[in-house]
Amino acid sequence: MQTPPTANRTVDFVFVDLFGTLLSMRGLDISCEALASGRGAEIAARWRARQLEFSWLRTVMNRWVDFDVVTRDALASAVHELGIPATATQVEAMTDAFARQEMASGAAAALAAVRAAGIGIGILTNASRGTLETVTRRLPIAFDYAISVDDARRFKPHPDVYRLATAVTGAPAERIGFVTSNGWDAAGAGAFGFRVAWLRSSDSAVVPRVGAPDPVVATWMDLPELFIH
């Protein structure tokens, strides 16, 4: 889909992050209860931390595997660190828990309004191509683009990942909006030149001080006004 530039709107395309943004991670705590009753939240938090850490290390070290492998390895490390006796079979069975999470409240309506204004919408995610395809098939809204980091063989926040969006749309970075709840992702996208809406998860959440422009703090309800006008 090619959307012609329009002077009356701030961007021509809006991309959203997947895990923790388009898909809420609130249900991950419940999913992790299957591994140790009463410790679901603890497992989920450690799992997510190791998942991101491993993705960043693999990018810096140029040791590529897709995000499904990173996710499995991160869970195996998390339960080991926490002293939870999960078997390899249990870890493997839990690996797709991220992809099973529900769409964030308000996301569908906000993105539908953006798309109705003639702005192309897409997903730009660390998820593997296979996982991304599985998720998009069950979403209640159609996306014009669904981009996996598999095409860059690096993970966010590497600039090559954000560059995938400019490549598929043909638009310059400043004409692309980006929505994420992750501060590190907001920093990466902002440094690349995207117009970033940060869905700040809590009052204590911060964007890393890495020299990136400050994002606009927003909610899903704010997106139509932010990107259309």
TORPA-4810 file (N, C-alpha, C, O; in nm, 3 decimals):
<nodes>
NODE_1_0.085_-0.120_0.000_0.000_0.000_0.000_0.088_0.123_0.000_0.177_0.136_0.084_M
NODE_2_0.063_0.213_-0.093_0.134_0.339_-0.098_0.035_0.452_-0.068_-0.064_0.468_-0.139_Q
NODE_3_0.062_0.528_0.037_-0.025_0.638_0.076_0.038_0.769_0.033_0.149_0.799_0.076_T
NODE_4_-0.030_0.849_-0.051_0.029_0.974_-0.096_0.042_1.074_0.017_-0.047_1.082_0.102_P
NODE_5_0.151_1.150_0.022_0.170_1.249_0.127_0.057_1.353_0.125_0.010_1.392_0.019_P
NODE_6_0.016_1.396_0.243_-0.087_1.498_0.256_-0.039_1.601_0.356_0.001_1.567_0.468_T
NODE_7_-0.043_1.726_0.317_0.009_1.833_0.402_-0.072_1.849_0.530_-0.020_1.901_0.629_A
NODE_8_-0.199_1.806_0.530_-0.287_1.828_0.644_-0.269_1.726_0.757_-0.333_1.739_0.861_N
NODE_9_-0.186_1.627_0.738_-0.164_1.531_0.845_-0.015_1.523_0.878_0.070_1.558_0.796_R
NODE_10_0.014_1.477_0.997_0.153_1.479_1.043_0.236_1.365_0.989_0.357_1.379_0.974_T
NODE_11_0.171_1.251_0.958_0.244_1.135_0.906_0.161_1.069_0.796_0.042_1.097_0.782_V
NODE_12_0.224_0.982_0.719_0.154_0.906_0.615_0.137_0.759_0.652_0.056_0.689_0.592_D
NODE_13_0.214_0.714_0.752_0.207_0.575_0.798_0.226_0.573_0.949_0.296_0.656_1.005_F
NODE_14_0.162_0.478_1.013_0.181_0.456_1.156_0.211_0.308_1.178_0.133_0.222_1.138_V
NODE_15_0.323_0.279_1.242_0.360_0.143_1.279_0.351_0.127_1.430_0.376_0.221_1.505_F
NODE_16_0.315_0.006_1.472_0.305_-0.021_1.616_0.393_-0.139_1.652_0.411_-0.232_1.574_V
NODE_17_0.447_-0.133_1.772_0.517_-0.247_1.831_0.413_-0.353_1.866_0.295_-0.321_1.884_D
NODE_18_0.455_-0.478_1.877_0.361_-0.587_1.903_0.352_-0.623_2.051_0.251_-0.597_2.115_L
NODE_19_0.457_-0.682_2.107_0.451_-0.735_2.243_0.458_-0.624_2.347_0.554_-0.548_2.353_F
NODE_20_0.354_-0.617_2.430_0.348_-0.514_2.532_0.287_-0.385_2.484_0.264_-0.295_2.564_G
NODE_21_0.260_-0.376_2.354_0.198_-0.256_2.298_0.065_-0.295_2.234_-0.040_-0.277_2.295_T
NODE_22_0.069_-0.349_2.115_-0.055_-0.395_2.051_-0.115_-0.511_2.129_-0.237_-0.518_2.148_L
NODE_23_-0.030_-0.602_2.173_-0.075_-0.712_2.259_-0.039_-0.678_2.403_0.077_-0.653_2.436_L
NODE_24_-0.140_-0.678_2.489_-0.116_-0.654_2.630_-0.044_-0.772_2.691_-0.072_-0.887_2.658_S
NODE_25_0.049_-0.744_2.781_0.121_-0.851_2.849_0.062_-0.884_2.986_0.121_-0.961_3.063_M
NODE_26_-0.054_-0.828_3.016_-0.113_-0.853_3.147_-0.147_-1.000_3.169_-0.142_-1.050_3.282_R
NODE_27_-0.182_-1.069_3.062_-0.218_-1.210_3.075_-0.099_-1.302_3.087_-0.116_-1.421_3.115_G
NODE_28_0.023_-1.250_3.067_0.141_-1.336_3.074_0.162_-1.390_3.215_0.206_-1.504_3.233_L
NODE_29_0.129_-1.308_3.314_0.141_-1.354_3.453_0.057_-1.479_3.476_0.101_-1.575_3.540_D
NODE_30_-0.065_-1.477_3.422_-0.156_-1.591_3.440_-0.102_-1.713_3.366_-0.105_-1.824_3.419_I
NODE_31_-0.052_-1.692_3.244_0.004_-1.803_3.168_0.118_-1.870_3.244_0.132_-1.992_3.243_S
NODE_32_0.200_-1.788_3.310_0.317_-1.841_3.379_0.282_-1.914_3.509_0.367_-1.983_3.566_C
NODE_33_0.160_-1.898_3.555_0.117_-1.972_3.674_0.123_-2.123_3.650_0.134_-2.201_3.744_E
NODE_34_0.115_-2.163_3.523_0.122_-2.306_3.491_0.256_-2.367_3.528_0.266_-2.488_3.548_A
NODE_35_0.358_-2.284_3.539_0.491_-2.334_3.574_0.515_-2.339_3.723_0.587_-2.426_3.772_L
NODE_36_0.454_-2.247_3.797_0.469_-2.245_3.943_0.356_-2.160_4.001_0.358_-2.038_3.988_A
NODE_37_0.260_-2.223_4.062_0.146_-2.152_4.118_0.190_-2.046_4.218_0.271_-2.072_4.307_S
NODE_38_0.135_-1.927_4.202_0.167_-1.817_4.292_0.290_-1.737_4.251_0.324_-1.638_4.315_G
NODE_39_0.358_-1.781_4.144_0.481_-1.713_4.104_0.475_-1.665_3.958_0.577_-1.633_3.897_R
NODE_40_0.354_-1.661_3.905_0.338_-1.622_3.765_0.395_-1.485_3.732_0.466_-1.471_3.632_G
NODE_41_0.367_-1.384_3.814_0.415_-1.249_3.788_0.567_-1.242_3.794_0.631_-1.174_3.713_A
NODE_42_0.625_-1.313_3.890_0.770_-1.316_3.906_0.836_-1.381_3.784_0.936_-1.331_3.733_E
NODE_43_0.780_-1.491_3.739_0.834_-1.560_3.622_0.823_-1.472_3.498_0.918_-1.459_3.421_I
NODE_44_0.706_-1.412_3.478_0.682_-1.330_3.360_0.779_-1.213_3.354_0.834_-1.183_3.248_A
NODE_45_0.801_-1.146_3.467_0.892_-1.031_3.470_1.035_-1.073_3.438_1.104_-1.006_3.361_A
NODE_46_1.079_-1.184_3.498_1.216_-1.230_3.471_1.230_-1.278_3.326_1.332_-1.255_3.261_R
NODE_47_1.127_-1.343_3.277_1.127_-1.392_3.138_1.140_-1.277_3.040_1.222_-1.282_2.948_W
NODE_48_1.060_-1.174_3.058_1.065_-1.058_2.968_1.201_-0.990_2.975_1.255_-0.949_2.873_R
NODE_49_1.255_-0.977_3.095_1.386_-0.912_3.111_1.495_-0.991_3.038_1.578_-0.932_2.968_A
NODE_50_1.495_-1.122_3.052_1.596_-1.203_2.986_1.574_-1.207_2.835_1.669_-1.211_2.757_R
NODE_51_1.449_-1.205_2.792_1.417_-1.204_2.649_1.479_-1.081_2.582_1.542_-1.093_2.477_Q
NODE_52_1.461_-0.966_2.641_1.516_-0.843_2.583_1.668_-0.843_2.592_1.737_-0.806_2.496_L
NODE_53_1.721_-0.883_2.707_1.866_-0.887_2.725_1.931_-0.977_2.620_2.031_-0.938_2.560_E
NODE_54_1.876_-1.095_2.599_1.934_-1.188_2.502_1.924_-1.134_2.360_2.015_-1.154_2.279_F
NODE_55_1.814_-1.066_2.329_1.800_-1.011_2.193_1.903_-0.902_2.169_1.962_-0.894_2.061_S
NODE_56_1.926_-0.818_2.269_2.026_-0.712_2.252_2.167_-0.771_2.242_2.247_-0.727_2.158_W
NODE_57_2.198_-0.869_2.325_2.329_-0.931_2.319_2.353_-0.997_2.183_2.462_-0.984_2.126_L
NODE_58_2.254_-1.067_2.132_2.271_-1.135_2.003_2.290_-1.034_1.890_2.365_-1.060_1.795_R
NODE_59_2.224_-0.919_1.899_2.241_-0.817_1.797_2.383_-0.760_1.802_2.449_-0.748_1.698_T
NODE_60_2.429_-0.726_1.920_2.564_-0.670_1.936_2.671_-0.771_1.896_2.773_-0.734_1.837_V
NODE_61_2.647_-0.898_1.927_2.745_-1.003_1.899_2.731_-1.063_1.759_2.810_-1.148_1.718_M
NODE_62_2.628_-1.018_1.687_2.602_-1.072_1.553_2.582_-1.223_1.557_2.639_-1.297_1.476_N
NODE_63_2.501_-1.268_1.652_2.472_-1.411_1.669_2.321_-1.430_1.652_2.249_-1.451_1.749_R
NODE_64_2.275_-1.421_1.529_2.133_-1.419_1.500_2.063_-1.554_1.517_2.112_-1.656_1.470_W
NODE_65_1.951_-1.552_1.585_1.848_-1.657_1.580_1.717_-1.580_1.586_1.715_-1.464_1.628_V
NODE_66_1.607_-1.643_1.545_1.482_-1.567_1.547_1.428_-1.556_1.690_1.478_-1.620_1.783_D
NODE_67_1.327_-1.472_1.705_1.279_-1.436_1.839_1.214_-1.553_1.911_1.210_-1.553_2.034_F
NODE_68_1.164_-1.650_1.840_1.109_-1.768_1.905_1.217_-1.841_1.985_1.193_-1.887_2.096_D
NODE_69_1.335_-1.851_1.926_1.447_-1.916_1.995_1.491_-1.832_2.115_1.516_-1.886_2.223_V
NODE_70_1.501_-1.702_2.095_1.537_-1.612_2.205_1.438_-1.625_2.321_1.477_-1.631_2.437_V
NODE_71_1.311_-1.631_2.286_1.205_-1.640_2.388_1.214_-1.770_2.467_1.200_-1.770_2.589_T
NODE_72_1.238_-1.880_2.397_1.253_-2.009_2.464_1.375_-2.010_2.555_1.368_-2.053_2.670_R
NODE_73_1.487_-1.961_2.503_1.611_-1.958_2.582_1.596_-1.869_2.705_1.648_-1.899_2.812_D
NODE_74_1.523_-1.758_2.687_1.503_-1.664_2.798_1.419_-1.727_2.908_1.446_-1.708_3.026_A
NODE_75_1.316_-1.802_2.870_1.234_-1.868_2.971_1.313_-1.976_3.044_1.303_-1.990_3.166_L
NODE_76_1.392_-2.052_2.970_1.474_-2.155_3.033_1.569_-2.093_3.136_1.588_-2.148_3.245_A
NODE_77_1.628_-1.981_3.102_1.717_-1.913_3.196_1.641_-1.857_3.316_1.687_-1.867_3.429_S
NODE_78_1.523_-1.800_3.289_1.445_-1.739_3.397_1.405_-1.841_3.502_1.421_-1.817_3.621_A
NODE_79_1.352_-1.956_3.459_1.307_-2.055_3.558_1.427_-2.116_3.632_1.416_-2.151_3.749_V
NODE_80_1.539_-2.129_3.562_1.659_-2.179_3.629_1.705_-2.082_3.737_1.737_-2.123_3.849_H
NODE_81_1.709_-1.954_3.704_1.752_-1.853_3.800_1.659_-1.847_3.921_1.703_-1.822_4.033_E
NODE_82_1.531_-1.871_3.897_1.432_-1.862_4.004_1.415_-1.993_4.080_1.337_-2.002_4.174_L
NODE_83_1.489_-2.096_4.038_1.483_-2.223_4.107_1.353_-2.298_4.086_1.309_-2.373_4.174_G
NODE_84_1.291_-2.279_3.970_1.165_-2.345_3.938_1.194_-2.468_3.853_1.254_-2.454_3.746_I
NODE_85_1.155_-2.587_3.895_1.191_-2.710_3.824_1.104_-2.738_3.701_1.029_-2.836_3.698_P
NODE_86_1.115_-2.652_3.601_1.040_-2.671_3.477_1.120_-2.760_3.383_1.242_-2.744_3.370_A
NODE_87_1.053_-2.852_3.318_1.119_-2.940_3.223_1.134_-2.871_3.088_1.070_-2.769_3.062_T
NODE_88_1.219_-2.928_3.002_1.237_-2.873_2.868_1.105_-2.876_2.791_1.077_-2.786_2.712_A
NODE_89_1.025_-2.978_2.814_0.895_-2.988_2.748_0.801_-2.877_2.793_0.729_-2.819_2.712_T
NODE_90_0.802_-2.846_2.923_0.719_-2.736_2.973_0.763_-2.602_2.918_0.679_-2.519_2.882_Q
NODE_91_0.893_-2.581_2.911_0.946_-2.456_2.856_0.906_-2.441_2.710_0.862_-2.334_2.667_V
NODE_92_0.920_-2.547_2.634_0.884_-2.545_2.492_0.735_-2.514_2.475_0.697_-2.437_2.387_E
NODE_93_0.653_-2.574_2.558_0.508_-2.554_2.548_0.467_-2.412_2.583_0.365_-2.363_2.535_A
NODE_94_0.547_-2.345_2.665_0.514_-2.208_2.708_0.566_-2.102_2.614_0.529_-1.985_2.627_M
NODE_95_0.651_-2.139_2.519_0.720_-2.040_2.436_0.625_-1.950_2.359_0.656_-1.834_2.335_T
NODE_96_0.508_-2.003_2.319_0.417_-1.922_2.240_0.319_-1.841_2.325_0.222_-1.787_2.272_D
NODE_97_0.343_-1.833_2.457_0.252_-1.759_2.545_0.244_-1.612_2.507_0.138_-1.551_2.518_A
NODE_98_0.353_-1.554_2.462_0.351_-1.414_2.420_0.252_-1.394_2.307_0.176_-1.297_2.307_F
NODE_99_0.254_-1.483_2.210_0.168_-1.469_2.093_0.020_-1.492_2.125_-0.066_-1.454_2.046_A
NODE_100_-0.009_-1.552_2.239_-0.148_-1.580_2.276_-0.213_-1.465_2.351_-0.332_-1.471_2.382_R
NODE_101_-0.138_-1.360_2.382_-0.193_-1.251_2.461_-0.298_-1.172_2.383_-0.298_-1.169_2.260_Q
NODE_102_-0.388_-1.108_2.458_-0.500_-1.035_2.399_-0.458_-0.897_2.351_-0.362_-0.839_2.402_E
NODE_103_-0.532_-0.845_2.254_-0.508_-0.711_2.202_-0.536_-0.608_2.312_-0.632_-0.622_2.388_M
NODE_104_-0.453_-0.507_2.321_-0.467_-0.404_2.422_-0.599_-0.330_2.406_-0.644_-0.303_2.294_A
NODE_105_-0.661_-0.296_2.517_-0.787_-0.223_2.515_-0.769_-0.087_2.447_-0.677_-0.012_2.480_S
NODE_106_-0.856_-0.056_2.354_-0.851_0.072_2.286_-0.768_0.074_2.160_-0.776_0.168_2.081_G
NODE_107_-0.687_-0.030_2.140_-0.596_-0.031_2.025_-0.671_-0.040_1.893_-0.642_0.036_1.800_A
NODE_108_-0.766_-0.132_1.884_-0.837_-0.153_1.757_-0.910_-0.027_1.713_-0.903_0.011_1.596_A
NODE_109_-0.979_0.038_1.805_-1.055_0.158_1.770_-0.963_0.271_1.726_-0.992_0.340_1.628_A
NODE_110_-0.854_0.289_1.797_-0.761_0.397_1.763_-0.698_0.375_1.627_-0.689_0.468_1.546_A
NODE_111_-0.654_0.253_1.600_-0.589_0.225_1.472_-0.689_0.228_1.356_-0.654_0.267_1.245_L
NODE_112_-0.813_0.187_1.383_-0.916_0.195_1.279_-0.942_0.340_1.241_-0.964_0.371_1.124_A
NODE_113_-0.941_0.429_1.339_-0.962_0.571_1.312_-0.846_0.628_1.230_-0.867_0.707_1.138_A
NODE_114_-0.726_0.589_1.264_-0.607_0.634_1.190_-0.615_0.586_1.046_-0.589_0.662_0.952_V
NODE_115_-0.650_0.460_1.028_-0.658_0.403_0.893_-0.770_0.467_0.811_-0.756_0.487_0.691_R
NODE_116_-0.882_0.498_0.877_-0.995_0.560_0.808_-0.959_0.699_0.755_-1.023_0.749_0.662_A
NODE_117_-0.857_0.759_0.815_-0.812_0.891_0.770_-0.717_0.881_0.651_-0.664_0.983_0.605_A
NODE_118_-0.694_0.760_0.601_-0.608_0.742_0.486_-0.462_0.721_0.519_-0.376_0.730_0.431_G
NODE_119_-0.434_0.693_0.645_-0.297_0.668_0.689_-0.275_0.517_0.693_-0.354_0.444_0.753_I
NODE_120_-0.169_0.469_0.630_-0.138_0.327_0.632_-0.094_0.284_0.770_-0.025_0.359_0.839_G
NODE_121_-0.134_0.165_0.812_-0.094_0.116_0.944_-0.019_-0.017_0.930_-0.044_-0.096_0.839_I
NODE_122_0.072_-0.038_1.023_0.152_-0.160_1.016_0.205_-0.199_1.152_0.196_-0.123_1.249_G
NODE_123_0.259_-0.319_1.159_0.325_-0.371_1.278_0.474_-0.383_1.247_0.511_-0.431_1.140_I
NODE_124_0.557_-0.341_1.339_0.702_-0.356_1.328_0.750_-0.420_1.457_0.749_-0.356_1.562_L
NODE_125_0.791_-0.545_1.449_0.810_-0.623_1.572_0.934_-0.710_1.571_0.985_-0.748_1.466_T
NODE_126_0.981_-0.741_1.690_1.087_-0.839_1.708_1.040_-0.982_1.679_1.122_-1.071_1.658_N
NODE_127_0.910_-1.004_1.679_0.856_-1.138_1.661_0.904_-1.200_1.530_0.929_-1.131_1.432_A
NODE_128_0.916_-1.332_1.531_0.952_-1.402_1.408_0.841_-1.387_1.306_0.727_-1.355_1.341_S
NODE_129_0.873_-1.411_1.181_0.774_-1.399_1.075_0.657_-1.496_1.098_0.541_-1.461_1.077_R
NODE_130_0.689_-1.617_1.140_0.585_-1.717_1.163_0.492_-1.676_1.276_0.370_-1.688_1.264_G
NODE_131_0.548_-1.627_1.386_0.465_-1.583_1.498_0.382_-1.462_1.459_0.264_-1.453_1.496_T
NODE_132_0.440_-1.370_1.385_0.367_-1.252_1.342_0.247_-1.290_1.255_0.139_-1.234_1.270_L
NODE_133_0.266_-1.384_1.166_0.156_-1.429_1.081_0.046_-1.494_1.164_-0.072_-1.474_1.137_E
NODE_134_0.085_-1.572_1.263_-0.013_-1.635_1.351_-0.095_-1.531_1.426_-0.217_-1.543_1.437_T
NODE_135_-0.028_-1.429_1.477_-0.097_-1.324_1.553_-0.191_-1.243_1.464_-0.306_-1.220_1.500_V
NODE_136_-0.142_-1.199_1.349_-0.223_-1.110_1.265_-0.349_-1.179_1.214_-0.449_-1.113_1.187_T
NODE_137_-0.345_-1.310_1.200_-0.464_-1.382_1.152_-0.581_-1.373_1.250_-0.697_-1.383_1.209_R
NODE_138_-0.551_-1.354_1.377_-0.660_-1.351_1.475_-0.696_-1.209_1.522_-0.788_-1.193_1.603_R
NODE_139_-0.625_-1.108_1.474_-0.655_-0.972_1.516_-0.783_-0.921_1.450_-0.814_-0.960_1.337_L
NODE_140_-0.859_-0.835_1.518_-0.985_-0.786_1.463_-0.970_-0.669_1.368_-1.070_-0.611_1.325_P
NODE_141_-0.849_-0.632_1.333_-0.824_-0.521_1.243_-0.718_-0.562_1.141_-0.622_-0.631_1.175_I
NODE_142_-0.735_-0.518_1.016_-0.639_-0.551_0.911_-0.527_-0.448_0.908_-0.550_-0.328_0.923_A
NODE_143_-0.406_-0.497_0.888_-0.290_-0.409_0.878_-0.237_-0.409_0.735_-0.240_-0.511_0.666_F
NODE_144_-0.189_-0.293_0.691_-0.134_-0.282_0.556_0.004_-0.344_0.548_0.045_-0.393_0.443_D
NODE_145_0.076_-0.342_0.660_0.211_-0.399_0.665_0.228_-0.477_0.795_0.177_-0.438_0.900_Y
NODE_146_0.299_-0.588_0.787_0.335_-0.666_0.905_0.482_-0.704_0.888_0.514_-0.795_0.813_A
NODE_147_0.569_-0.633_0.959_0.713_-0.646_0.938_0.779_-0.713_1.058_0.765_-0.668_1.172_I
NODE_148_0.852_-0.821_1.030_0.930_-0.891_1.131_1.077_-0.853_1.116_1.125_-0.824_1.007_S
NODE_149_1.148_-0.854_1.230_1.291_-0.828_1.226_1.369_-0.937_1.153_1.488_-0.922_1.127_V
NODE_150_1.301_-1.046_1.121_1.368_-1.152_1.044_1.432_-1.096_0.917_1.534_-1.146_0.871_D
NODE_151_1.370_-0.992_0.861_1.422_-0.934_0.737_1.551_-0.855_0.758_1.626_-0.833_0.664_D
NODE_152_1.576_-0.813_0.882_1.699_-0.738_0.913_1.804_-0.825_0.981_1.922_-0.792_0.982_A
NODE_153_1.759_-0.937_1.039_1.845_-1.026_1.117_1.916_-0.951_1.230_2.032_-0.979_1.263_R
NODE_154_1.844_-0.858_1.285_1.883_-0.783_1.405_1.756_-0.754_1.483_1.646_-0.761_1.428_R
NODE_155_1.772_-0.721_1.609_1.657_-0.689_1.691_1.652_-0.540_1.722_1.754_-0.472_1.721_F
NODE_156_1.532_-0.491_1.750_1.520_-0.354_1.797_1.596_-0.338_1.928_1.599_-0.430_2.010_K
NODE_157_1.658_-0.222_1.948_1.643_-0.097_1.876_1.751_-0.068_1.770_1.788_0.048_1.752_P
NODE_158_1.802_-0.169_1.701_1.900_-0.143_1.596_1.834_-0.063_1.483_1.722_-0.094_1.444_H
NODE_159_1.903_0.038_1.430_1.844_0.120_1.323_1.801_0.041_1.201_1.707_0.081_1.132_P
NODE_160_1.867_-0.071_1.172_1.829_-0.149_1.055_1.686_-0.201_1.064_1.621_-0.223_0.962_D
NODE_161_1.637_-0.220_1.186_1.499_-0.267_1.202_1.401_-0.157_1.164_1.308_-0.182_1.087_V
NODE_162_1.421_-0.037_1.215_1.331_0.074_1.183_1.340_0.110_1.034_1.244_0.157_0.974_Y
NODE_163_1.457_0.086_0.977_1.476_0.113_0.834_1.387_0.024_0.747_1.355_0.061_0.634_R
NODE_164_1.346_-0.090_0.799_1.256_-0.177_0.723_1.125_-0.105_0.690_1.069_-0.125_0.582_L
NODE_165_1.078_-0.022_0.781_0.952_0.051_0.758_0.968_0.155_0.648_0.877_0.174_0.567_A
NODE_166_1.080_0.223_0.645_1.100_0.321_0.537_1.117_0.251_0.404_1.077_0.304_0.300_T
NODE_167_1.176_0.132_0.406_1.197_0.059_0.282_1.066_0.011_0.220_1.047_0.023_0.099_A
NODE_168_0.976_-0.043_0.302_0.852_-0.099_0.246_0.752_0.010_0.208_0.670_-0.010_0.118_V
NODE_169_0.757_0.124_0.276_0.661_0.230_0.247_0.714_0.331_0.146_0.636_0.397_0.077_T
NODE_170_0.846_0.343_0.137_0.904_0.446_0.052_0.896_0.584_0.113_0.925_0.684_0.047_G
NODE_171_0.857_0.591_0.240_0.843_0.720_0.308_0.967_0.752_0.390_1.031_0.660_0.442_A
NODE_172_1.001_0.879_0.404_1.112_0.915_0.493_1.071_0.894_0.637_0.952_0.892_0.669_P
NODE_173_1.168_0.879_0.725_1.141_0.849_0.865_1.048_0.951_0.929_0.964_0.915_1.011_A
NODE_174_1.063_1.079_0.894_0.983_1.183_0.958_0.836_1.179_0.920_0.754_1.248_0.982_E
NODE_175_0.801_1.099_0.818_0.660_1.085_0.779_0.599_0.955_0.831_0.492_0.913_0.788_R
NODE_176_0.670_0.891_0.925_0.622_0.766_0.983_0.603_0.784_1.133_0.693_0.827_1.204_I
NODE_177_0.483_0.750_1.180_0.456_0.748_1.323_0.486_0.611_1.379_0.476_0.511_1.308_G
NODE_178_0.524_0.607_1.505_0.555_0.479_1.569_0.497_0.479_1.709_0.511_0.576_1.783_F
NODE_179_0.432_0.369_1.745_0.365_0.356_1.873_0.426_0.241_1.951_0.434_0.129_1.901_V
NODE_180_0.468_0.268_2.074_0.526_0.163_2.158_0.503_0.196_2.304_0.492_0.313_2.342_T
NODE_181_0.495_0.093_2.385_0.487_0.112_2.530_0.623_0.097_2.596_0.638_0.121_2.716_S
NODE_182_0.723_0.057_2.517_0.857_0.030_2.570_0.948_0.152_2.554_0.967_0.203_2.444_N
NODE_183_1.004_0.197_2.666_1.089_0.316_2.661_1.210_0.300_2.572_1.246_0.392_2.499_G
NODE_184_1.273_0.182_2.576_1.392_0.159_2.492_1.356_0.160_2.344_1.436_0.202_2.260_W
NODE_185_1.236_0.114_2.311_1.188_0.113_2.173_1.155_0.255_2.128_1.182_0.294_2.014_D
NODE_186_1.096_0.332_2.219_1.068_0.473_2.189_1.197_0.548_2.161_1.202_0.632_2.071_A
NODE_187_1.301_0.518_2.238_1.430_0.583_2.216_1.489_0.545_2.081_1.538_0.630_2.007_A
NODE_188_1.483_0.415_2.048_1.539_0.369_1.922_1.466_0.427_1.802_1.529_0.471_1.706_G
NODE_189_1.334_0.427_1.807_1.255_0.480_1.696_1.272_0.630_1.682_1.278_0.682_1.571_A
NODE_190_1.279_0.699_1.795_1.299_0.844_1.791_1.435_0.881_1.736_1.449_0.977_1.659_G
NODE_191_1.536_0.805_1.776_1.671_0.832_1.726_1.678_0.809_1.575_1.754_0.876_1.505_A
NODE_192_1.598_0.715_1.525_1.596_0.689_1.381_1.525_0.799_1.305_1.550_0.820_1.186_F
NODE_193_1.436_0.871_1.372_1.367_0.982_1.308_1.216_0.970_1.300_1.150_1.058_1.245_G
NODE_194_1.160_0.861_1.355_1.015_0.845_1.356_0.950_0.946_1.452_1.014_0.995_1.545_F
NODE_195_0.824_0.975_1.428_0.743_1.053_1.521_0.683_0.952_1.620_0.596_0.873_1.582_R
NODE_196_0.728_0.955_1.743_0.699_0.847_1.837_0.592_0.886_1.938_0.597_0.992_2.001_V
NODE_197_0.494_0.796_1.953_0.396_0.805_2.060_0.430_0.695_2.161_0.428_0.576_2.128_A
NODE_198_0.460_0.737_2.281_0.500_0.643_2.387_0.382_0.620_2.479_0.335_0.712_2.546_W
NODE_199_0.332_0.496_2.484_0.223_0.460_2.573_0.284_0.423_2.709_0.302_0.306_2.740_L
NODE_200_0.313_0.523_2.785_0.386_0.506_2.910_0.310_0.415_3.005_0.193_0.440_3.036_R
NODE_201_0.375_0.309_3.050_0.308_0.205_3.128_0.284_0.245_3.273_0.193_0.192_3.337_S
NODE_202_0.365_0.336_3.326_0.349_0.379_3.465_0.419_0.513_3.484_0.499_0.555_3.401_S
NODE_203_0.389_0.579_3.595_0.450_0.708_3.623_0.601_0.696_3.645_0.674_0.794_3.629_D
NODE_204_0.646_0.578_3.680_0.789_0.560_3.706_0.867_0.519_3.582_0.990_0.517_3.584_S
NODE_205_0.797_0.486_3.473_0.865_0.444_3.350_0.940_0.561_3.288_0.892_0.674_3.287_A
NODE_206_1.059_0.533_3.235_1.141_0.637_3.175_1.195_0.589_3.040_1.208_0.469_3.015_V
NODE_207_1.228_0.685_2.956_1.298_0.656_2.832_1.447_0.662_2.861_1.492_0.760_2.921_V
NODE_208_1.525_0.563_2.821_1.669_0.566_2.848_1.735_0.693_2.796_1.702_0.742_2.687_P
NODE_209_1.828_0.746_2.874_1.900_0.867_2.837_2.013_0.831_2.740_2.128_0.812_2.781_R
NODE_210_1.979_0.822_2.613_2.077_0.782_2.513_2.090_0.886_2.401_2.143_0.856_2.294_V
NODE_211_2.042_1.006_2.427_2.054_1.111_2.327_1.945_1.113_2.223_1.956_1.184_2.123_G
NODE_212_1.839_1.035_2.244_1.727_1.032_2.149_1.628_1.143_2.182_1.619_1.185_2.298_A
NODE_213_1.553_1.191_2.082_1.450_1.292_2.110_1.344_1.237_2.205_1.316_1.117_2.204_P
NODE_214_1.286_1.324_2.286_1.179_1.281_2.375_1.055_1.246_2.293_1.017_1.322_2.203_D
NODE_215_0.992_1.133_2.322_0.869_1.097_2.251_0.751_1.174_2.308_0.760_1.237_2.413_P
NODE_216_0.640_1.170_2.237_0.516_1.225_2.288_0.450_1.118_2.376_0.425_1.007_2.330_V
NODE_217_0.424_1.152_2.501_0.355_1.059_2.590_0.207_1.060_2.554_0.144_1.166_2.550_V
NODE_218_0.150_0.942_2.527_0.014_0.936_2.476_-0.058_0.813_2.527_0.002_0.726_2.591_A
NODE_219_-0.187_0.806_2.498_-0.268_0.687_2.520_-0.322_0.644_2.384_-0.308_0.717_2.285_T
NODE_220_-0.384_0.527_2.379_-0.445_0.485_2.253_-0.547_0.587_2.205_-0.558_0.613_2.085_W
NODE_221_-0.622_0.645_2.297_-0.726_0.742_2.260_-0.667_0.868_2.196_-0.735_0.937_2.120_M
NODE_222_-0.541_0.897_2.227_-0.478_1.019_2.174_-0.430_1.003_2.030_-0.406_1.104_1.963_D
NODE_223_-0.414_0.881_1.982_-0.347_0.860_1.855_-0.414_0.926_1.735_-0.345_0.986_1.653_L
NODE_224_-0.547_0.917_1.720_-0.607_0.984_1.605_-0.575_1.134_1.600_-0.540_1.187_1.495_P
NODE_225_-0.587_1.201_1.713_-0.557_1.343_1.717_-0.409_1.370_1.691_-0.373_1.466_1.623_E
NODE_226_-0.325_1.285_1.745_-0.181_1.304_1.732_-0.132_1.287_1.588_-0.049_1.364_1.541_L
NODE_227_-0.185_1.186_1.518_-0.131_1.154_1.388_-0.213_1.205_1.269_-0.161_1.217_1.158_F
NODE_228_-0.340_1.236_1.291_-0.422_1.279_1.179_-0.413_1.430_1.157_-0.413_1.476_1.043_I
NODE_229_-0.405_1.506_1.265_-0.411_1.653_1.253_-0.275_1.718_1.270_-0.264_1.840_1.262_H
</nodes>
